[in-house]
Every structure is written in C-alpha cells, then in structure tokens.
C-alpha cells in the first residue's frame, strides 16, 4: 500500500466504506469488487478496502475483536505479536518498574498497543512511512503512545525519558524470505542489544529458529508456544529477566471450562542448577510423551524428562517414555489445574519395526480406516504413507514413526484421556 492509497482509505468516505464491508469471504471477493465498482468506487480504493477486510479477517486469530478497528500490511500482520503474548511482554516491563518504553521497530503497533493499554508511556518508532502511519491509526485510542517516523536507533533515548527498550527487528527479505542470521535482521541484532549498555531493561523479539550458539550470556532467552505452535523467542536483559540469564520455555494453552468460557493456562520451564544436559536413554515403556515445541527449541527436553521421571527413546529424538503415567494437567493421569501441560501424553499399545507391508497388515487386521500419523527422526512423508496404506476400515488409530535406539520403529499409541 502506498501513501496515496492510505490517504484515500483514511478519508471519511474510505473509512466508511471499510466499516460497511461485510465479513470477508474469498468466494465472494470478485462479486463484492464488481459491486463496489458499479457503485462508483474507484478501483484502487475498492482494492485497498477489500485487502484490509481480508487482513482484518486473518488478524482476528491474533487480535480478536480489536482487529475490526485496525489497519494492516501483509508483512506487518505476519510479524505482529498476538495480543496474548504481547501482554506477557508488557507485564515484564511493569514488574521491572519501567515507566516509558521505546518500541524501536513498532511495525503496525501490536506491542505498542499492549504497552499503552497497561499504562506504560510509549515512544514508538518506525522507519517505513506508510507503516508508521498505520501504527498511528492503530494507536489512536491511546494518548500514552506517540508514533514517530524515524530510525529509533538514532534517538537520544535517555533525553526522551525512556527507561525500557523493546524491538522486533524485521526477519524477512523484501521478497518474503525468512532471515535466520541475526546479523542480517533489520536492524541487526547486535545494534539493538548494544543498547543495554545505556538502558539495562532491553527486550528483543526474535525468530524461534534462532540458534543457541552466540546467544548473549547475560540474557534470558525464552521460547513461547501458544496451543502447541511456537510463535517467538525473546531476549530479555537486566531487570526484565528477574530470574537471571539462561534458556526458558513458556507454554500457553487455551482451555474451556464447564461454562464454555476460555482460559489461558501457562507454565514456564527453566533449566535448574545442576540439571543434567543429557537424559537417560532406554527402551520404550508403557507411555510416550511429546514435549511442547517451545521446550524442544529451548533445549530443555532433559529437564522435562526428569520432571516426568522418564527417558528418551533415542538420544537424538525428543520423545520421552515412562513405565508409569506422569501427572500432567488435563490427562487421565493428572488432576486439572492452573498449569499448562509441557508435554502431550500417549499410552503405548504396540511397537514394531517399520515396514509398509507389516504395517498395512497390522492395521487391516484391526479394521482401521482413519489414522493419525506423527513423526520425528524419519524421512517418511505422512501424506504419502497414508495413501500407500489404503485404509478401508471403520476404526481409528494413532501411530508414531520415529527412531528407537537408532532403528526405525512404529509405535501404535492412543492419547491419554481417550477411551481404551
């Protein structure tokens, strides 16, 4: 979107048009565009309004009802922090005693909205003019927030009264390709975390694929997952890391109570002093546990294995096995509580070496027609395997394709909590 189109969209007529559009439906997009042109709406304004309607629909997964009053760019929405996680960011600054946060790469303003909504004063900067204008629109209800079209790294932050810094550097090229080298972020990661020499309370959102090698020794690096999806990693310095430096995992799970209300459970996994880097490896037991993705990315599988009282099925595979059920929240082996489960549990029904003919016969004998395939440490493509199995029964099954002590195995399992 260029500045001229944004100006049209922000005009009284443009904003009224956007507000009047029905919920976006891809199947009706061409018909809606034709109707707008027939009503005399200029093609460029109609296209911009439909694009915003489409992005708002996508954005509801991150912003809920707030999305209906916001503007977006495709790249800005892709990188924007979902409100649930942004609220955790804001809590760190509040608990650290920060009063004014400089959001140096505010994008469309997702984190800045949450900072301002919790009472923090926010100085948000964005180097792209159109994106800065969109952030200004999104922050229009927050007098505590100021948006500037500038490079935040050029500001005298102390003179601005800033006592906390946040940054979410761009991690994609102009062509949309992911950038994995932190030195190629925009701005480079080194330039942002150097600010901690001036302002100790620095937080930086990074991609969850960031390598452990080269992480700063004085930061808490936390990987965050939401309902099993690893959404980000964050580097937290100084008072924003009150428990000290190291690697942690934050697991967030949405649950619905008996009244139909949704709640978010959370759990933080942290490397304990003296904890073993490598867990025991042994035979497959009666239960199998798959650690949450944030735990795996943080390199804390050994810690979860110790908590579960289990062992790995293979030294290179993040599956934990036990001989007795582990007390995880929300399973038939643990009482529901306030903590999110850090692993998904299964009861092991059978194991066998991997082989297509053997597996087909096994499933056919048990009248299996629908199958869930999980995999780790194997080159098998689940979609291709499902086609090759030619299932025609009426029962369901779950199989895990993985390595056990170096050999390819099939584990037939059922989720804990399901009927035997």
N, C-alpha and C positions, 0 to 999 in steps of 0.2 A: 504494500500500500504506500502510495506517495503522499506528500503533504497536501497536494491539491484535492485528492480524493478524501483524505481525512477531514479537510475543512468542510467539504460538502456533507460528509456524514455527520459532522458535529453541528451543522446548521439546524435551525428549528425544524425545517422540513425533513432533513435527513434523519435526525434523531426520532422524529415522529414516525417516519417510515420504518425504521429499525424496530421501534417499540411495537408497531402494529403487525409485524410479520408473525405468522403462526409458527409453532414449533417446527424446526427444520426437519424435512423428510426428503431424503435423497431421491426417492421415487417421484416426488412432486416438484423437484427443483426446476426442471425445464418449464413446466406448466406455470409455476409461480413467476419465473423470469419473463415469460411471454406476457402474462397478465400485467406485470409492472410496466413493461414497455408499452403495452396498449393503453395504460393509464397515463402515459406521457412522462414517465420517469426516465431520466437519461440512462443509457446502458451502463455507463461507468458507475453511477450511484447505485443502480439496481444490483450490479455485480458485487459492489462493496458491501451493501446491506445483506445480501444473501451469504456472502463469505462470513460476515460477522455472525449471522444467525447460525451457520454451520459450526463455527468455532465455539459459540456460546453453548451449543448442544454438547459438543465434546468436552467443554470445560466444566460441565456440571459434575463430572467424576472427581475433579479436584476442588471445585469451589462451591458445589451445591447451588443453592438459590442465589448466591452472590453473583454467579456467572451472568444472570439475566440483566444486570446493570453494568457490566464491564465491557471493555473493548479488548481485542486480542490481535496479535500477529501469530502466524502459524509457528514460527520459531520460538516466540515468547511463551506461547502456551506449552510447547514441548518441554521447555526448560523450567517453567514456573514450578515453584514448590506448592504442593497441595496444602490447603489451609490447616489440616490436622497436624502436619509436620511443621509448618511454619509457626504454629502455636507453641510447639516444643522449643523452637529456636528462640521465640520471644521470651519464654519462661527462663531460659538460661541467662539472658541479659537482665531481666528483672531480678532474679535471685542473686546475680553478681553485683547488684546495686547500680547498674548503668542507668543513666537518665536520658542520654541523647545518642542515638545510633546513626552512624553514617552508612547507608546502604550504597556501596560504591558502584554496583552494577545492577541497578534495580529492575531492569527489564520492564515488564508490564506492571510491576509494582506489587506482586503477590506477597513477598515477605514484608515489604514496607507497610502494606495494609494491616498485616497482623501486628507488627511492631506498634503502629499508631493506635490500633484498636485496643491494645493493652495498656495504653497510657504513656508509652515512650515517645519522646520527641524524635522525629526522623528527618534526616537530611538525605534525600535520595538523589543519586546522580546517574545519568545515562548518556552515553556518548553518541547514540543514534537519535537524531532529532525527532523522527516520527514516533519511535518507541518512547522517548521522553514525554511526548505529547499524550500518548495513550496512557502512560503511567499517571500523568497529571489528571486525566479523566477518571481513572480508577481510584485515585486518592482524593477525589473532590469532596468526599464527606468527612475527611479527617484534617481539621485545622492544625493538628500537631505535625503534619507532614509537609515538607517542601520538596519539590522536584526541580532539579537544575539540569539543563542540557550542557553537560561538561564532562571532562575526564576527572573522575573523583580522585585519582592519584595525584592530581596537580593541586589539590586544595590544601590549605593550612588547617588541618583538622582540629588542632588544639585551639587555634584562634576562633574556630567555629563553635567551640564549646563541646566538641564531640568527646565522649569517654567510652565509646564502644564502636567497633567496626565490623561490618558484615559485607561479604562479597560472594557472588555466584558467577564466577568467570564463564564466558562462553566456551563451550566444549564441542562445537561443531564448526565445520568449514562453511563457507558461503554456499557450497553445493550440498550441504546437509550431512556430510560425512562426520562420524564421531572422531574426536581428537582424544587420544589416550595419553599422549605425552604432556604432562603438566606444564612443561616449558613452552608449549605451543598454545596454551589457553590464552584467552583474551579478556583481561590482561594476564600475563604469565603469573603462575602461582608464586614464584619467588618474589615478585614485586609486591604481591599482596601480603604474604606473611612476614615480609620485612617490616611492615607497619607496626608489628608488636613491639619493636624497639622504642616506639613513641607512645603507642596506646596498647597496653597489655591485653585488653579484652578484645581479641580478634577472633571472628568466626568465618570460616570459608566453606561453602558448599562445593563438593567435587563429585565427579562421577564415581559410582560404586565399583567400577573396574580399576580404580587407581591402585598401582602396585604397592606392596608393603615396603619394598626397597626405596629408600630415600624419604620416607615419611619423617617429619621433624620429631626429634626425641622429646621435645617439650610440649607436644600437643596430645590431647585425647582425640583419637580418630575413631569416629563412631559410624558404623553402617546401620541404616534404618530400613526395615521392611514394613509394608502395610498389607495385611492379609496375604502374606506369602510372597509379595512382589518387592524385591529390593529396589528402593526408589532413589537412594542417595547415600553418599558418605559425607561426613562433615569433619573439618579440622577445627578444634576448639582450644584456644590458648588462654593462659593466665587465669583470671577469676571465672572464666566461662567453663573451665574444667576443674571444678572444686575437688573431685576425687583424684586428681593428678593425671599425668600423661599415661598413655597406653592405648590398646585397642579394645573397643567395646562394641556390642551389638544391641540395638534397640528393636524389639519385636512388638509390633502393634497388630492387634486382632479385633475385628468387629464382631460382636455377638448380639443376639436378640434375646431379650428377656421374655418372661411369660406373658407380659402385657404387650408384646410386639415392639417395644422400644429398643433402639440400637444403642449399644455402649461400646466404648473402646477399651480393651484391656491392654496393658503394656508390661513389658519385662525387659530389664537390662542385664545382659550377660557381660561379665568382666573377668579378665584374667586375674586369678587370685595369686598372691605372693607364694612362690614355691610350687605352683601348679606344674604338672608335667606337660611338656610340649607335645609328647607323643603318647597316645593312649595304648592300652593293651590291644593286641590283635588276636582273634580266636575264631572258633567255629560258630556257625550260625545257630543261635538259640531259638527259643520259642517266640521271641518278639523282635521286631525290627523298628528302628526309629530313624526318621529322616530329619536332621537338624534344619532349622529355618535358614533360608538363604543368607540373611544378614550374619548369622553365626558362622556360616561357611566362609563368607567373604572376609570376615574379621579374623579368620584363623583360630576360632575358639571351639572347634569340634571336640578337641581333647577335654576341654572344660565341661562341655555338655555331656560327653561320655562319662566323665567322672561323676557328674551330678545324677545321671541315670543309673549309675552302677553297671555300666556296660563296657563293651569292647568293639573295636572296628572289625568288619568282615574282611577288610583288606587295608593295608597301610595307606594306600593312595585313594581310597574311596570313602566319602563322607556318609556312610551308613553305620549306625550303631546297633548292636544286637545285645539282648539280655536274655537271661533264663527265667526271669520273673517280671511281671508288669511293673513299669516305672510310674510313679504318681504324677502324671501330667494333668493339668487342669482340663476339664471338658471331655475326658475319656472315661471308659467304664472302669478304669483302674485308679481314678483320682477324683476327689471331690471338686466341683466347680468352685472357682474362687475369683480373686481380682487380678491374678497374674495371667499373662498370655502364655500359652504353651510354646516352648522354644524348640519343639520337635513334633513331628506328626508320627503317631504310633500305629503299628500294624501287628496282627497276630500271624505268625508264620504257619501255614498249613502244610506246605510241602516244598522240597528243594530238588533240583535235578540239573545235570549238566545241560548246557544249551544245545539244542538241535531241533531243526524245524520239524522233521518227521516225528520225533518223540513228543514234542510239544503239541502238534496237531492231534496226535492220538490221545494224549492226556486230556485235552480239552473236549474232544469229541466224546470220549467215554463219560464225561461229566455233563454233557448236554449244554455246553457253554455257547452262547450266541452273542453276548456282549462282553467286551473285555476292556479294561483299563490297563495301559502299558506304561510303566515307569522305568526309567533307565538312568544309569550312571556308570561311566567307565566302559562303555561299549559303543561300537560303531553302528549298531543296528538302528535303522530308521523305523520308528513305531508305525507310521502310516503304511510303509511297505510291508512290514511284518503282518499287520492286521489284514491286509489284502491276501497275503500268502496263506494265512491260517484258514480262510474260507469257513468261517463260523456260521452255524445254522441252528444252534440250539435255542433254548429259552432261558437258561441261567446266566448269571453274571459272574465275572471273575476279575481279580486284580493280580497282575504279575509284575515282578521287578526283575529287570535284566541288569546284571552287574557282575563284577569280578569278586570271587571269594577265594582268598589265598592264591591269587594270580590266575585262576581259571574262570572262564565264562560260565555263569550259572543262571538258572531261572528260579526265582523264589515266588511261590504262589502264596498270596497273603490276603488278609481282609482287614479293613480299617478298624481300629479299636472303637468300640461303641456300636458297631453294627451287629446284627444278629448272626449267630454262628451258623 
